Amino acid sequence: MRRKEFEVFSEFIGSKGLRHTPQREEILDIFLSTEKHVSADELYKLVKKRYPGVGYVTVYRTMKLLSESGLCGEIDFGDGILRFEHKYGHEHHDHLICTKCGKFIEAMKPEIEKMQDKLAKRHGFTPTNHKLQIFGICRKCKL
């Protein structure tokens, strides 16, 4: 699976006229090995452990490129921290976010997707992307 992501990224980099660097490959490899919503700062710390010479700006810019290429998505859970999540080869999902503890729940509901499609069609709208985030208080924090 990872091999395909590297191909997608390589083609994207080439189409932008950018250089293919070992640092970008290292960052992609480490990002793909995480299965969580990771901030640029968290990813930088992981990269720094394996490759001390890679700078924060390189990590951040690479993540922006990964986002543009469709390999990852950007998400803000309302705390002002931009996080990145795997997108390529992953099923679309929405998020329920607790405003007290910051916990989030990934929700995959085909009914919601159908309703969104129906709404867009009714208004003659062609969606290209969407995010559904519901903010509230989780079960644990309500106690």
Buried (B, 14 or more C-beta within 10 A) or exposed (E): EEEEBBEBBBEBBEEEEEEEEEBBBBBBBBBBEBEEBBBBEBBBEBBBEEBEEBEBEBBBBBBBBBBEBEBBBBBEBEEEBBBBBBBBEEEBBBBBBBBEEEBBEEEEEEEBBEEBEEEEEEEEEEEEEEEBEEEEEBEEEEE
